[in-house]
């Protein structure tokens, strides 16, 4: 697509966990818009066990059959060496990396009382360390070329919590903090970092939702946002978007007007007396930075 309006033609996109589900549809859509694609997938089960090359190879074959350019990579995102290998695949095949979509993920759902250290550690290894390692491997190259687009995949479970997913929810919320800070550090190098919280049918969700709901949550409904967030002229950075079933919405942090008194006045009794006021979201304000948050906390006593 030489005339792709989003500046993706000839760019190189690395998609982790691209052997199926969301990653596959991301990869196919990037290729449709002219990007070179590295299809990374370990080829294991949704719980993180096993490995194989068939899943990534199949997606590469789909892209090539449609006239696109793609290579497969089978490294694990959960190790520094694996992440380095993923980025090396992009450099070896296409000479650069412009786009990184951190999509790889697993589930080990259990109630907190039954959660084991192994269940906790492997989820963090794939989601948090995997995103860290892959972004860390790509970051110097993006800084040097003064261009990069990074999408980090969070989840509604991280934002709102979800029964039986303490490990997954904690990891996914941690990724939002990672993305927000990367957005600040990458901005002057023309690196844009944004986060999505997708809802889509996949191997990971097929047992969690009824069929009539799953049929509305096709992964193809998520990929257009991901591709747009990686376009050349995108003007947003450090944002969080919920996306699924054809709906796309930006999330904000709100702070209530709350309670403000002097440091000398505040005590347990004062907090208890003002509890309704503290929780009243009337006239709540959107906060966009840690500076705005600190200023709002101190404004009443800096007058």
Secondary structure, 3 states (H helix, E strand, C coil): CCCCCCCCCCCEEEECCCCCHHHHHHHHHHHHCCCEEEEECCCCCCCCCCCCCHHHHHHHHHHHHCCCEEEEECCCCCCHHHHHHHHHHHHHHHCCCCEEEECCCCCCCECHHHCCHHHHHHHHHHHHHHHHHHHHHHHHHHHHHCCEEEEEECCHHHHHCCCCEHHHHHHHHHHHHHHHHHHHHHHHHCEEEEEEEECCCCCCCCCCCCHHHHCCCCCHHHHHHHHHHCCCCCCCCCCEEEEECCEEEECCEEECCCCCCCCCCCCHHHHHHCHHHHHCCCCCEEECCHHHHHHHHHHHHHC
